[in-house]
Amino acid sequence: MKKIAILNCLKANQNCSGNGCFKALNERSGGFEPYKDEEVEVTAFTRCSNCGKTTDEDEGMKKKLDRIADVGTETVHIGVCARAKDGTHCRFMQSHADYLESRGVEVIWKTHAAH
């Protein structure tokens, strides 16, 4: 069974219920298509702490990411909300992705199709 987590942008929390990510997961569409023939356990669904701090500058965020890695999460999917319209990644979320990868966790920058 594949252990995954979903990490989204805190600013998106204003209008995001998470249902787009979970719908894509349940349907095995979008970023979750590779799991179409596999059981998945969701180990975490969380938001970043806020813009303005890299992982090294945000002890609380680092603790969240450590917990995600420590429970055996294999892959973290970063929501489409963490990308600008031109496709570039949020630099703070990129810092979190880099930290997760340094902990041996694969990072995929996709959950569902962008709206």
N, C-alpha and C positions, 0 to 999 in steps of 0.2 A: 504494500500500500504506500502510495506517494504522500509524503507530508508536505503541505504547502501553506503559505500564509499570503495575505493580501495587505499591501501597504498603500494607503491613499493620502492625498493632500488634505491638510486640516482646513484650508480655505474652502475646499469643495464641500465640506461638512454643512455649509449653509444651505445647499440645495441637493445634496447627495444622500440617499438613503442606503446606498450599497446594493440596491436590488439589481442594478445593471451588472455589477461584478458577479453576484451570486446567480443571476439568470444565466450568464455566460458559463459559469462553472457548472451549473446543473445541466445545461444543454451541451457542454463540452465544445463551446464555440469560442471564437476569438483567441485569446491567449491560452485558453484551457483546452483547445482542440487536441494537443498532444496526449491528453489523458483519456481520449475517447474509449479506450478499451482497458482502463485502469481504475481501480478504486483510489479515492483521494480522501485524506483526512485534513481538514482545515485546522491548523494549529493556532492561528491568530488572524484577526481582522482588525487593523489598527490604523491610525492616522499619524502623520508626522506631528511633531510638537508645535511647529510654526515656522514661518520664514525667518531668516535672519541668522540662523546658527547652523554651522556644520556639526557633524556628529561629535567631533572632538570638543566642540564648544557647548554641547548640550548633554549634560550628564543624564538627564531623564530619558532622552531619546536613546542614548547609548545603552541604558539599562533595558529599554524595550527591545532593542535589537539583539542584545545579549540573551534575553529570555527567549526570543524567537529562535535563535541559533541553538541555545542550550536544550530545548525540547526536541531536537532532532529534525527541525524543519529543513527540508532538502532544497526547496525552491520558494522564493518570494516573488510574487507578481506585483509589480507597481502599476497602479491605476493610470488610466489614460489622463486623469486629472493632473498628473505630475509632468505633463508635457505642454509646451506652448503650441499655439496653432501652427507654427512653422516646423513642429516636430522636435525642437530642441528640448532637452531634459532640464527640469528645475535643478539648479546647481546645488541646492541643499539636499534634495532627494538623491542627486548623484553621489553626494558625500555618504548618504546612508547606504546606497547600493554598494559603493566601494567598500564600506565597512563590513557589510554582510558578506561580500565576496571574500574579504580577508579572513572571515570566520568559516569559510568553506561552503557558504550557501549560494546556490545559483540564483541569479536575478534575471527576471524576464520583464521587460518594460511593456507589458500588455495585459489587459484584463478583457475588456469588451471593445467593440467598435466605438470610435469617437462619435459623439452626437453632433 
